[in-house]
Each structure stands twice: as structure tokens, then as C-alpha cells.
């Protein structure tokens, strides 16, 4: 199969998956989840809900300028907004 056909198919699949993920993430806005944080990059802490796997599922992002979370610990986080593959929230 030609390389350009492979790339086109991957692109189509990722576009469909992006829309599915966005719709599922919108359902999480306003809800609180138990999350664990494993890294800080710049002004943000990154983690995931207790239901998600590293490197596969959504990142939960918290503004490190406004909030502090201890890495490796579970924190209850209210999701304030969501994109295709990220959830933005704040500790409660």
C-alpha cells in the first residue's frame, strides 16, 4: 500500500478519534475526579484520573501558579474545561 494512502487513513482515523474524545471529555466538565499527578512542566502540573493510563489517555492539567499539588499523591480535581485530549481543572 502506498505511503500516502497510509498517512491519509491515519489522518482520517485521528480526526474521528479526536471528535469522539472531545465529546466524551465535555461530559466530564463540572465533575470531580480522583487524580494523581506525576510531573510539573513549566507552570503546569500534569496527571490523570484514577481511570486513565499514562501515555494513552487524557492529561489532567492544573495551573501551578494558582495551585500546588504534591506529585505522586491523589487529589480530588474539579474539571473546569476540556479539549480533545486534555482536561483542565483545580484541586477541591
mmCIF file as gemmi writes it, N, C-alpha and C atoms, coordinates in Angstrom:
data_model
loop_
_atom_site.group_PDB
_atom_site.id
_atom_site.type_symbol
_atom_site.label_atom_id
_atom_site.label_alt_id
_atom_site.label_comp_id
_atom_site.label_asym_id
_atom_site.label_entity_id
_atom_site.label_seq_id
_atom_site.pdbx_PDB_ins_code
_atom_site.Cartn_x
_atom_site.Cartn_y
_atom_site.Cartn_z
_atom_site.occupancy
_atom_site.B_iso_or_equiv
_atom_site.pdbx_formal_charge
_atom_site.auth_seq_id
_atom_site.auth_asym_id
_atom_site.pdbx_PDB_model_num
ATOM 1 N N . UNK Axp A 1 ? 0.847 -1.17 0 1 0 ? 1 A 1
ATOM 2 C CA . UNK Axp A 1 ? 0 0 0 1 0 ? 1 A 1
ATOM 3 C C . UNK Axp A 1 ? 0.898 1.241 0 1 0 ? 1 A 1
ATOM 4 N N . UNK Axp A 2 ? 0.604 2.21 -0.841 1 0 ? 2 A 1
ATOM 5 C CA . UNK Axp A 2 ? 1.427 3.419 -0.91 1 0 ? 2 A 1
ATOM 6 C C . UNK Axp A 2 ? 1.43 4.184 0.43 1 0 ? 2 A 1
ATOM 7 N N . UNK Axp A 3 ? 2.551 4.791 0.711 1 0 ? 3 A 1
ATOM 8 C CA . UNK Axp A 3 ? 2.737 5.529 1.97 1 0 ? 3 A 1
ATOM 9 C C . UNK Axp A 3 ? 1.734 6.673 2.121 1 0 ? 3 A 1
ATOM 10 N N . UNK Axp A 4 ? 1.439 7.37 1.04 1 0 ? 4 A 1
ATOM 11 C CA . UNK Axp A 4 ? 0.5 8.49 1.139 1 0 ? 4 A 1
ATOM 12 C C . UNK Axp A 4 ? -0.916 8.02 1.489 1 0 ? 4 A 1
ATOM 13 N N . UNK Axp A 5 ? -1.302 6.835 1.052 1 0 ? 5 A 1
ATOM 14 C CA . UNK Axp A 5 ? -2.61 6.275 1.396 1 0 ? 5 A 1
ATOM 15 C C . UNK Axp A 5 ? -2.639 5.926 2.884 1 0 ? 5 A 1
ATOM 16 N N . UNK Axp A 6 ? -1.549 5.353 3.388 1 0 ? 6 A 1
ATOM 17 C CA . UNK Axp A 6 ? -1.454 5.04 4.819 1 0 ? 6 A 1
ATOM 18 C C . UNK Axp A 6 ? -1.588 6.309 5.656 1 0 ? 6 A 1
ATOM 19 N N . UNK Axp A 7 ? -0.861 7.328 5.265 1 0 ? 7 A 1
ATOM 20 C CA . UNK Axp A 7 ? -0.893 8.584 6.012 1 0 ? 7 A 1
ATOM 21 C C . UNK Axp A 7 ? -2.278 9.219 5.984 1 0 ? 7 A 1
ATOM 22 N N . UNK Axp A 8 ? -2.947 9.155 4.854 1 0 ? 8 A 1
ATOM 23 C CA . UNK Axp A 8 ? -4.294 9.711 4.734 1 0 ? 8 A 1
ATOM 24 C C . UNK Axp A 8 ? -5.265 8.958 5.645 1 0 ? 8 A 1
ATOM 25 N N . UNK Axp A 9 ? -5.146 7.651 5.692 1 0 ? 9 A 1
ATOM 26 C CA . UNK Axp A 9 ? -6.042 6.848 6.531 1 0 ? 9 A 1
ATOM 27 C C . UNK Axp A 9 ? -5.802 7.124 8.021 1 0 ? 9 A 1
ATOM 28 N N . UNK Axp A 10 ? -4.551 7.238 8.393 1 0 ? 10 A 1
ATOM 29 C CA . UNK Axp A 10 ? -4.226 7.565 9.786 1 0 ? 10 A 1
ATOM 30 C C . UNK Axp A 10 ? -4.804 8.927 10.15 1 0 ? 10 A 1
ATOM 31 N N . UNK Axp A 11 ? -4.659 9.871 9.251 1 0 ? 11 A 1
ATOM 32 C CA . UNK Axp A 11 ? -5.188 11.216 9.49 1 0 ? 11 A 1
ATOM 33 C C . UNK Axp A 11 ? -6.704 11.193 9.665 1 0 ? 11 A 1
ATOM 34 N N . UNK Axp A 12 ? -7.398 10.44 8.845 1 0 ? 12 A 1
ATOM 35 C CA . UNK Axp A 12 ? -8.855 10.331 8.942 1 0 ? 12 A 1
ATOM 36 C C . UNK Axp A 12 ? -9.271 9.692 10.262 1 0 ? 12 A 1
ATOM 37 N N . UNK Axp A 13 ? -8.577 8.644 10.657 1 0 ? 13 A 1
ATOM 38 C CA . UNK Axp A 13 ? -8.883 7.962 11.921 1 0 ? 13 A 1
ATOM 39 C C . UNK Axp A 13 ? -8.636 8.886 13.101 1 0 ? 13 A 1
ATOM 40 N N . UNK Axp A 14 ? -7.537 9.617 13.088 1 0 ? 14 A 1
ATOM 41 C CA . UNK Axp A 14 ? -7.222 10.521 14.193 1 0 ? 14 A 1
ATOM 42 C C . UNK Axp A 14 ? -8.238 11.66 14.285 1 0 ? 14 A 1
ATOM 43 N N . UNK Axp A 15 ? -8.736 12.123 13.169 1 0 ? 15 A 1
ATOM 44 C CA . UNK Axp A 15 ? -9.757 13.177 13.178 1 0 ? 15 A 1
ATOM 45 C C . UNK Axp A 15 ? -11.051 12.66 13.812 1 0 ? 15 A 1
ATOM 46 N N . UNK Axp A 16 ? -11.437 11.448 13.459 1 0 ? 16 A 1
ATOM 47 C CA . UNK Axp A 16 ? -12.632 10.844 14.041 1 0 ? 16 A 1
ATOM 48 C C . UNK Axp A 16 ? -12.435 10.628 15.535 1 0 ? 16 A 1
ATOM 49 N N . UNK Axp A 17 ? -11.265 10.099 15.933 1 0 ? 17 A 1
ATOM 50 C CA . UNK Axp A 17 ? -10.978 9.847 17.344 1 0 ? 17 A 1
ATOM 51 C C . UNK Axp A 17 ? -10.942 11.145 18.137 1 0 ? 17 A 1
ATOM 52 N N . UNK Axp A 18 ? -10.418 12.197 17.542 1 0 ? 18 A 1
ATOM 53 C CA . UNK Axp A 18 ? -10.363 13.497 18.201 1 0 ? 18 A 1
ATOM 54 C C . UNK Axp A 18 ? -11.762 13.994 18.542 1 0 ? 18 A 1
ATOM 55 N N . UNK Axp A 19 ? -12.691 13.851 17.627 1 0 ? 19 A 1
ATOM 56 C CA . UNK Axp A 19 ? -14.071 14.278 17.86 1 0 ? 19 A 1
ATOM 57 C C . UNK Axp A 19 ? -14.729 13.425 18.943 1 0 ? 19 A 1
ATOM 58 N N . UNK Axp A 20 ? -14.503 12.124 18.903 1 0 ? 20 A 1
ATOM 59 C CA . UNK Axp A 20 ? -15.061 11.231 19.93 1 0 ? 20 A 1
ATOM 60 C C . UNK Axp A 20 ? -14.522 11.611 21.299 1 0 ? 20 A 1
ATOM 61 N N . UNK Axp A 21 ? -13.223 11.809 21.392 1 0 ? 21 A 1
ATOM 62 C CA . UNK Axp A 21 ? -12.589 12.174 22.652 1 0 ? 21 A 1
ATOM 63 C C . UNK Axp A 21 ? -13.111 13.511 23.166 1 0 ? 21 A 1
ATOM 64 N N . UNK Axp A 22 ? -13.251 14.493 22.278 1 0 ? 22 A 1
ATOM 65 C CA . UNK Axp A 22 ? -13.763 15.803 22.668 1 0 ? 22 A 1
ATOM 66 C C . UNK Axp A 22 ? -15.16 15.677 23.282 1 0 ? 22 A 1
ATOM 67 N N . UNK Axp A 23 ? -16.034 14.918 22.627 1 0 ? 23 A 1
ATOM 68 C CA . UNK Axp A 23 ? -17.403 14.755 23.123 1 0 ? 23 A 1
ATOM 69 C C . UNK Axp A 23 ? -17.425 14.062 24.487 1 0 ? 23 A 1
ATOM 70 N N . UNK Axp A 24 ? -16.615 13.023 24.651 1 0 ? 24 A 1
ATOM 71 C CA . UNK Axp A 24 ? -16.543 12.329 25.94 1 0 ? 24 A 1
ATOM 72 C C . UNK Axp A 24 ? -15.986 13.248 27.024 1 0 ? 24 A 1
ATOM 73 N N . UNK Axp A 25 ? -14.986 14.048 26.675 1 0 ? 25 A 1
ATOM 74 C CA . UNK Axp A 25 ? -14.388 14.953 27.656 1 0 ? 25 A 1
ATOM 75 C C . UNK Axp A 25 ? -15.354 16.046 28.094 1 0 ? 25 A 1
ATOM 76 N N . UNK Axp A 26 ? -16.221 16.505 27.201 1 0 ? 26 A 1
ATOM 77 C CA . UNK Axp A 26 ? -17.186 17.542 27.568 1 0 ? 26 A 1
ATOM 78 C C . UNK Axp A 26 ? -18.129 17.049 28.663 1 0 ? 26 A 1
ATOM 79 N N . UNK Axp A 27 ? -18.391 15.743 28.681 1 0 ? 27 A 1
ATOM 80 C CA . UNK Axp A 27 ? -19.249 15.162 29.717 1 0 ? 27 A 1
ATOM 81 C C . UNK Axp A 27 ? -18.597 15.205 31.096 1 0 ? 27 A 1
ATOM 82 N N . UNK Axp A 28 ? -17.28 15.392 31.158 1 0 ? 28 A 1
ATOM 83 C CA . UNK Axp A 28 ? -16.553 15.419 32.427 1 0 ? 28 A 1
ATOM 84 C C . UNK Axp A 28 ? -16.493 16.814 33.046 1 0 ? 28 A 1
ATOM 85 N N . UNK Axp A 29 ? -16.801 17.834 32.267 1 0 ? 29 A 1
ATOM 86 C CA . UNK Axp A 29 ? -16.738 19.215 32.765 1 0 ? 29 A 1
ATOM 87 C C . UNK Axp A 29 ? -17.758 19.386 33.89 1 0 ? 29 A 1
ATOM 88 N N . UNK Axp A 30 ? -17.296 19.981 34.992 1 0 ? 30 A 1
ATOM 89 C CA . UNK Axp A 30 ? -18.143 20.207 36.154 1 0 ? 30 A 1
ATOM 90 C C . UNK Axp A 30 ? -18.114 19.076 37.163 1 0 ? 30 A 1
ATOM 91 N N . UNK Axp A 31 ? -17.513 17.962 36.806 1 0 ? 31 A 1
ATOM 92 C CA . UNK Axp A 31 ? -17.436 16.811 37.706 1 0 ? 31 A 1
ATOM 93 C C . UNK Axp A 31 ? -16.085 16.785 38.416 1 0 ? 31 A 1
ATOM 94 N N . UNK Axp A 32 ? -16.035 16.074 39.527 1 0 ? 32 A 1
ATOM 95 C CA . UNK Axp A 32 ? -14.809 15.95 40.309 1 0 ? 32 A 1
ATOM 96 C C . UNK Axp A 32 ? -14.293 14.52 40.196 1 0 ? 32 A 1
ATOM 97 N N . UNK Axp A 33 ? -12.978 14.397 39.973 1 0 ? 33 A 1
ATOM 98 C CA . UNK Axp A 33 ? -12.338 13.094 39.827 1 0 ? 33 A 1
ATOM 99 C C . UNK Axp A 33 ? -11.127 12.998 40.743 1 0 ? 33 A 1
ATOM 100 N N . UNK Axp A 34 ? -10.862 11.79 41.188 1 0 ? 34 A 1
ATOM 101 C CA . UNK Axp A 34 ? -9.655 11.498 41.949 1 0 ? 34 A 1
ATOM 102 C C . UNK Axp A 34 ? -8.518 11.371 40.936 1 0 ? 34 A 1
ATOM 103 N N . UNK Axp A 35 ? -7.496 12.223 41.077 1 0 ? 35 A 1
ATOM 104 C CA . UNK Axp A 35 ? -6.404 12.275 40.097 1 0 ? 35 A 1
ATOM 105 C C . UNK Axp A 35 ? -5.058 12.109 40.792 1 0 ? 35 A 1
ATOM 106 N N . UNK Axp A 36 ? -4.105 11.602 40.057 1 0 ? 36 A 1
ATOM 107 C CA . UNK Axp A 36 ? -2.732 11.519 40.531 1 0 ? 36 A 1
ATOM 108 C C . UNK Axp A 36 ? -1.851 12.307 39.565 1 0 ? 36 A 1
ATOM 109 N N . UNK Axp A 37 ? -0.913 13.065 40.131 1 0 ? 37 A 1
ATOM 110 C CA . UNK Axp A 37 ? -0.043 13.922 39.327 1 0 ? 37 A 1
ATOM 111 C C . UNK Axp A 37 ? 1.372 13.39 39.388 1 0 ? 37 A 1
ATOM 112 N N . UNK Axp A 38 ? 2.022 13.319 38.21 1 0 ? 38 A 1
ATOM 113 C CA . UNK Axp A 38 ? 3.35 12.727 38.157 1 0 ? 38 A 1
ATOM 114 C C . UNK Axp A 38 ? 4.434 13.65 37.622 1 0 ? 38 A 1
ATOM 115 N N . UNK Axp A 39 ? 4.051 14.843 37.173 1 0 ? 39 A 1
ATOM 116 C CA . UNK Axp A 39 ? 5.093 15.736 36.667 1 0 ? 39 A 1
ATOM 117 C C . UNK Axp A 39 ? 4.634 17.19 36.666 1 0 ? 39 A 1
ATOM 118 N N . UNK Axp A 40 ? 5.618 18.07 36.668 1 0 ? 40 A 1
ATOM 119 C CA . UNK Axp A 40 ? 5.372 19.503 36.53 1 0 ? 40 A 1
ATOM 120 C C . UNK Axp A 40 ? 6.217 19.966 35.355 1 0 ? 40 A 1
ATOM 121 N N . UNK Axp A 41 ? 5.582 20.647 34.423 1 0 ? 41 A 1
ATOM 122 C CA . UNK Axp A 41 ? 6.273 21.2 33.263 1 0 ? 41 A 1
ATOM 123 C C . UNK Axp A 41 ? 5.923 22.677 33.187 1 0 ? 41 A 1
ATOM 124 N N . UNK Axp A 42 ? 6.92 23.522 33.32 1 0 ? 42 A 1
ATOM 125 C CA . UNK Axp A 42 ? 6.669 24.954 33.3 1 0 ? 42 A 1
ATOM 126 C C . UNK Axp A 42 ? 5.738 25.35 34.419 1 0 ? 42 A 1
ATOM 127 N N . UNK Axp A 43 ? 4.636 25.981 34.079 1 0 ? 43 A 1
ATOM 128 C CA . UNK Axp A 43 ? 3.676 26.46 35.069 1 0 ? 43 A 1
ATOM 129 C C . UNK Axp A 43 ? 2.474 25.537 35.244 1 0 ? 43 A 1
ATOM 130 N N . UNK Axp A 44 ? 2.642 24.251 34.911 1 0 ? 44 A 1
ATOM 131 C CA . UNK Axp A 44 ? 1.511 23.33 34.994 1 0 ? 44 A 1
ATOM 132 C C . UNK Axp A 44 ? 1.906 21.991 35.598 1 0 ? 44 A 1
ATOM 133 N N . UNK Axp A 45 ? 0.983 21.434 36.395 1 0 ? 45 A 1
ATOM 134 C CA . UNK Axp A 45 ? 1.093 20.06 36.865 1 0 ? 45 A 1
ATOM 135 C C . UNK Axp A 45 ? 0.301 19.186 35.911 1 0 ? 45 A 1
ATOM 136 N N . UNK Axp A 46 ? 0.832 17.999 35.611 1 0 ? 46 A 1
ATOM 137 C CA . UNK Axp A 46 ? 0.173 17.062 34.709 1 0 ? 46 A 1
ATOM 138 C C . UNK Axp A 46 ? -0.056 15.738 35.424 1 0 ? 46 A 1
ATOM 139 N N . UNK Axp A 47 ? -1.252 15.2 35.233 1 0 ? 47 A 1
ATOM 140 C CA . UNK Axp A 47 ? -1.583 13.911 35.823 1 0 ? 47 A 1
ATOM 141 C C . UNK Axp A 47 ? -2.707 13.267 35.049 1 0 ? 47 A 1
ATOM 142 N N . UNK Axp A 48 ? -3.433 12.369 35.748 1 0 ? 48 A 1
ATOM 143 C CA . UNK Axp A 48 ? -4.541 11.667 35.097 1 0 ? 48 A 1
ATOM 144 C C . UNK Axp A 48 ? -5.541 11.243 36.154 1 0 ? 48 A 1
ATOM 145 N N . UNK Axp A 49 ? -6.75 10.947 35.722 1 0 ? 49 A 1
ATOM 146 C CA . UNK Axp A 49 ? -7.74 10.449 36.67 1 0 ? 49 A 1
ATOM 147 C C . UNK Axp A 49 ? -7.372 9.027 37.059 1 0 ? 49 A 1
ATOM 148 N N . UNK Axp A 50 ? -8.018 8.546 38.113 1 0 ? 50 A 1
ATOM 149 C CA . UNK Axp A 50 ? -7.743 7.184 38.572 1 0 ? 50 A 1
ATOM 150 C C . UNK Axp A 50 ? -8.148 6.142 37.526 1 0 ? 50 A 1
ATOM 151 N N . UNK Axp A 51 ? -8.903 6.536 36.512 1 0 ? 51 A 1
ATOM 152 C CA . UNK Axp A 51 ? -9.373 5.607 35.487 1 0 ? 51 A 1
ATOM 153 C C . UNK Axp A 51 ? -8.488 5.591 34.237 1 0 ? 51 A 1
ATOM 154 N N . UNK Axp A 52 ? -7.506 6.496 34.164 1 0 ? 52 A 1
ATOM 155 C CA . UNK Axp A 52 ? -6.717 6.664 32.943 1 0 ? 52 A 1
ATOM 156 C C . UNK Axp A 52 ? -5.316 6.084 33.076 1 0 ? 52 A 1
ATOM 157 N N . UNK Axp A 53 ? -4.736 5.745 31.924 1 0 ? 53 A 1
ATOM 158 C CA . UNK Axp A 53 ? -3.385 5.186 31.86 1 0 ? 53 A 1
ATOM 159 C C . UNK Axp A 53 ? -2.4 6.231 31.344 1 0 ? 53 A 1
ATOM 160 N N . UNK Axp A 54 ? -1.156 6.176 31.821 1 0 ? 54 A 1
ATOM 161 C CA . UNK Axp A 54 ? -0.141 7.113 31.314 1 0 ? 54 A 1
ATOM 162 C C . UNK Axp A 54 ? 0.097 6.917 29.822 1 0 ? 54 A 1
ATOM 163 N N . UNK Axp A 55 ? 0.389 7.998 29.135 1 0 ? 55 A 1
ATOM 164 C CA . UNK Axp A 55 ? 0.775 7.987 27.719 1 0 ? 55 A 1
ATOM 165 C C . UNK Axp A 55 ? -0.308 7.499 26.766 1 0 ? 55 A 1
ATOM 166 N N . UNK Axp A 56 ? -1.504 7.2 27.277 1 0 ? 56 A 1
ATOM 167 C CA . UNK Axp A 56 ? -2.576 6.703 26.413 1 0 ? 56 A 1
ATOM 168 C C . UNK Axp A 56 ? -3.805 7.59 26.523 1 0 ? 56 A 1
ATOM 169 N N . UNK Axp A 57 ? -4.172 7.918 27.746 1 0 ? 57 A 1
ATOM 170 C CA . UNK Axp A 57 ? -5.407 8.648 27.996 1 0 ? 57 A 1
ATOM 171 C C . UNK Axp A 57 ? -5.15 10.13 28.226 1 0 ? 57 A 1
ATOM 172 N N . UNK Axp A 58 ? -6.232 10.842 28.559 1 0 ? 58 A 1
ATOM 173 C CA . UNK Axp A 58 ? -6.18 12.282 28.798 1 0 ? 58 A 1
ATOM 174 C C . UNK Axp A 58 ? -5.164 12.677 29.858 1 0 ? 58 A 1
ATOM 175 N N . UNK Axp A 59 ? -4.621 13.884 29.708 1 0 ? 59 A 1
ATOM 176 C CA . UNK Axp A 59 ? -3.882 14.531 30.786 1 0 ? 59 A 1
ATOM 177 C C . UNK Axp A 59 ? -4.855 15.418 31.536 1 0 ? 59 A 1
ATOM 178 N N . UNK Axp A 60 ? -4.714 15.438 32.86 1 0 ? 60 A 1
ATOM 179 C CA . UNK Axp A 60 ? -5.413 16.413 33.685 1 0 ? 60 A 1
ATOM 180 C C . UNK Axp A 60 ? -4.38 17.488 34.001 1 0 ? 60 A 1
ATOM 181 N N . UNK Axp A 61 ? -4.718 18.734 33.72 1 0 ? 61 A 1
ATOM 182 C CA . UNK Axp A 61 ? -3.761 19.839 33.846 1 0 ? 61 A 1
ATOM 183 C C . UNK Axp A 61 ? -4.263 20.822 34.893 1 0 ? 61 A 1
ATOM 184 N N . UNK Axp A 62 ? -3.335 21.202 35.8 1 0 ? 62 A 1
ATOM 185 C CA . UNK Axp A 62 ? -3.63 22.195 36.835 1 0 ? 62 A 1
ATOM 186 C C . UNK Axp A 62 ? -2.612 23.32 36.722 1 0 ? 62 A 1
ATOM 187 N N . UNK Axp A 63 ? -3.073 24.535 36.835 1 0 ? 63 A 1
ATOM 188 C CA . UNK Axp A 63 ? -2.215 25.722 36.803 1 0 ? 63 A 1
ATOM 189 C C . UNK Axp A 63 ? -1.379 25.762 38.078 1 0 ? 63 A 1
ATOM 190 N N . UNK Axp A 64 ? -0.066 25.606 37.945 1 0 ? 64 A 1
ATOM 191 C CA . UNK Axp A 64 ? 0.833 25.561 39.094 1 0 ? 64 A 1
ATOM 192 C C . UNK Axp A 64 ? 1.078 26.934 39.706 1 0 ? 64 A 1
ATOM 193 N N . UNK Axp A 65 ? 0.715 27.991 38.995 1 0 ? 65 A 1
ATOM 194 C CA . UNK Axp A 65 ? 0.85 29.335 39.572 1 0 ? 65 A 1
ATOM 195 C C . UNK Axp A 65 ? -0.257 29.557 40.608 1 0 ? 65 A 1
ATOM 196 N N . UNK Axp A 66 ? -1.432 29.011 40.348 1 0 ? 66 A 1
ATOM 197 C CA . UNK Axp A 66 ? -2.582 29.196 41.242 1 0 ? 66 A 1
ATOM 198 C C . UNK Axp A 66 ? -2.699 28.103 42.3 1 0 ? 66 A 1
ATOM 199 N N . UNK Axp A 67 ? -2.231 26.881 41.984 1 0 ? 67 A 1
ATOM 200 C CA . UNK Axp A 67 ? -2.462 25.729 42.861 1 0 ? 67 A 1
ATOM 201 C C . UNK Axp A 67 ? -1.184 24.906 43.001 1 0 ? 67 A 1
ATOM 202 N N . UNK Axp A 68 ? -1.092 24.23 44.138 1 0 ? 68 A 1
ATOM 203 C CA . UNK Axp A 68 ? 0.02 23.303 44.362 1 0 ? 68 A 1
ATOM 204 C C . UNK Axp A 68 ? -0.55 21.92 44.599 1 0 ? 68 A 1
ATOM 205 N N . UNK Axp A 69 ? 0.034 20.921 43.957 1 0 ? 69 A 1
ATOM 206 C CA . UNK Axp A 69 ? -0.298 19.527 44.243 1 0 ? 69 A 1
ATOM 207 C C . UNK Axp A 69 ? 1.001 18.776 44.461 1 0 ? 69 A 1
ATOM 208 N N . UNK Axp A 70 ? 0.954 17.816 45.361 1 0 ? 70 A 1
ATOM 209 C CA . UNK Axp A 70 ? 2.136 17.009 45.635 1 0 ? 70 A 1
ATOM 210 C C . UNK Axp A 70 ? 2.199 15.874 44.62 1 0 ? 70 A 1
ATOM 211 N N . UNK Axp A 71 ? 3.329 15.765 43.935 1 0 ? 71 A 1
ATOM 212 C CA . UNK Axp A 71 ? 3.496 14.713 42.934 1 0 ? 71 A 1
ATOM 213 C C . UNK Axp A 71 ? 3.418 13.347 43.603 1 0 ? 71 A 1
ATOM 214 N N . UNK Axp A 72 ? 2.754 12.412 42.924 1 0 ? 72 A 1
ATOM 215 C CA . UNK Axp A 72 ? 2.634 11.053 43.429 1 0 ? 72 A 1
ATOM 216 C C . UNK Axp A 72 ? 1.485 10.841 44.399 1 0 ? 72 A 1
ATOM 217 N N . UNK Axp A 73 ? 0.731 11.888 44.688 1 0 ? 73 A 1
ATOM 218 C CA . UNK Axp A 73 ? -0.395 11.793 45.61 1 0 ? 73 A 1
ATOM 219 C C . UNK Axp A 73 ? -1.713 11.983 44.864 1 0 ? 73 A 1
ATOM 220 N N . UNK Axp A 74 ? -2.754 11.314 45.35 1 0 ? 74 A 1
ATOM 221 C CA . UNK Axp A 74 ? -4.083 11.508 44.768 1 0 ? 74 A 1
ATOM 222 C C . UNK Axp A 74 ? -4.693 12.804 45.289 1 0 ? 74 A 1
ATOM 223 N N . UNK Axp A 75 ? -5.366 13.525 44.398 1 0 ? 75 A 1
ATOM 224 C CA . UNK Axp A 75 ? -6 14.796 44.707 1 0 ? 75 A 1
ATOM 225 C C . UNK Axp A 75 ? -7.37 14.811 44.019 1 0 ? 75 A 1
ATOM 226 N N . UNK Axp A 76 ? -8.384 15.301 44.692 1 0 ? 76 A 1
ATOM 227 C CA . UNK Axp A 76 ? -9.687 15.489 44.044 1 0 ? 76 A 1
ATOM 228 C C . UNK Axp A 76 ? -9.624 16.758 43.211 1 0 ? 76 A 1
ATOM 229 N N . UNK Axp A 77 ? -9.986 16.635 41.93 1 0 ? 77 A 1
ATOM 230 C CA . UNK Axp A 77 ? -9.89 17.747 40.993 1 0 ? 77 A 1
ATOM 231 C C . UNK Axp A 77 ? -11.236 17.946 40.304 1 0 ? 77 A 1
ATOM 232 N N . UNK Axp A 78 ? -11.714 19.193 40.339 1 0 ? 78 A 1
ATOM 233 C CA . UNK Axp A 78 ? -12.923 19.546 39.598 1 0 ? 78 A 1
ATOM 234 C C . UNK Axp A 78 ? -12.502 19.978 38.198 1 0 ? 78 A 1
ATOM 235 N N . UNK Axp A 79 ? -13.091 19.369 37.185 1 0 ? 79 A 1
ATOM 236 C CA . UNK Axp A 79 ? -12.77 19.673 35.794 1 0 ? 79 A 1
ATOM 237 C C . UNK Axp A 79 ? -13.557 20.915 35.371 1 0 ? 79 A 1
ATOM 238 N N . UNK Axp A 80 ? -12.826 21.953 34.969 1 0 ? 80 A 1
ATOM 239 C CA . UNK Axp A 80 ? -13.442 23.226 34.566 1 0 ? 80 A 1
ATOM 240 C C . UNK Axp A 80 ? -13.616 23.36 33.065 1 0 ? 80 A 1
ATOM 241 N N . UNK Axp A 81 ? -12.746 22.721 32.299 1 0 ? 81 A 1
ATOM 242 C CA . UNK Axp A 81 ? -12.844 22.778 30.844 1 0 ? 81 A 1
ATOM 243 C C . UNK Axp A 81 ? -12.14 21.562 30.261 1 0 ? 81 A 1
ATOM 244 N N . UNK Axp A 82 ? -12.416 21.293 28.986 1 0 ? 82 A 1
ATOM 245 C CA . UNK Axp A 82 ? -11.842 20.117 28.346 1 0 ? 82 A 1
ATOM 246 C C . UNK Axp A 82 ? -11.633 20.367 26.864 1 0 ? 82 A 1
ATOM 247 N N . UNK Axp A 83 ? -10.569 19.772 26.351 1 0 ? 83 A 1
ATOM 248 C CA . UNK Axp A 83 ? -10.29 19.807 24.928 1 0 ? 83 A 1
ATOM 249 C C . UNK Axp A 83 ? -10.377 18.415 24.356 1 0 ? 83 A 1
ATOM 250 N N . UNK Axp A 84 ? -9.725 18.194 23.235 1 0 ? 84 A 1
ATOM 251 C CA . UNK Axp A 84 ? -9.74 16.876 22.6 1 0 ? 84 A 1
ATOM 252 C C . UNK Axp A 84 ? -9.11 15.799 23.483 1 0 ? 84 A 1
ATOM 253 N N . UNK Axp A 85 ? -7.946 16.109 24.058 1 0 ? 85 A 1
ATOM 254 C CA . UNK Axp A 85 ? -7.192 15.108 24.803 1 0 ? 85 A 1
ATOM 255 C C . UNK Axp A 85 ? -6.721 15.584 26.168 1 0 ? 85 A 1
ATOM 256 N N . UNK Axp A 86 ? -7.196 16.729 26.633 1 0 ? 86 A 1
ATOM 257 C CA . UNK Axp A 86 ? -6.777 17.279 27.918 1 0 ? 86 A 1
ATOM 258 C C . UNK Axp A 86 ? -7.994 17.724 28.717 1 0 ? 86 A 1
ATOM 259 N N . UNK Axp A 87 ? -7.854 17.615 30.048 1 0 ? 87 A 1
ATOM 260 C CA . UNK Axp A 87 ? -8.844 18.118 30.974 1 0 ? 87 A 1
ATOM 261 C C . UNK Axp A 87 ? -8.171 19.162 31.843 1 0 ? 87 A 1
ATOM 262 N N . UNK Axp A 88 ? -8.79 20.309 32.03 1 0 ? 88 A 1
ATOM 263 C CA . UNK Axp A 88 ? -8.242 21.378 32.855 1 0 ? 88 A 1
ATOM 264 C C . UNK Axp A 88 ? -9.087 21.512 34.101 1 0 ? 88 A 1
ATOM 265 N N . UNK Axp A 89 ? -8.413 21.565 35.27 1 0 ? 89 A 1
ATOM 266 C CA . UNK Axp A 89 ? -9.178 21.633 36.49 1 0 ? 89 A 1
ATOM 267 C C . UNK Axp A 89 ? -8.433 22.316 37.613 1 0 ? 89 A 1
ATOM 268 N N . UNK Axp A 90 ? -9.034 22.198 38.813 1 0 ? 90 A 1
ATOM 269 C CA . UNK Axp A 90 ? -8.436 22.767 40.008 1 0 ? 90 A 1
ATOM 270 C C . UNK Axp A 90 ? -8.723 21.856 41.185 1 0 ? 90 A 1
ATOM 271 N N . UNK Axp A 91 ? -7.789 21.775 42.126 1 0 ? 91 A 1
ATOM 272 C CA . UNK Axp A 91 ? -8 20.917 43.309 1 0 ? 91 A 1
ATOM 273 C C . UNK Axp A 91 ? -9.183 21.436 44.137 1 0 ? 91 A 1
ATOM 274 N N . UNK Axp A 92 ? -9.916 20.516 44.723 1 0 ? 92 A 1
ATOM 275 C CA . UNK Axp A 92 ? -11.024 20.886 45.623 1 0 ? 92 A 1
ATOM 276 C C . UNK Axp A 92 ? -10.832 20.234 46.969 1 0 ? 92 A 1
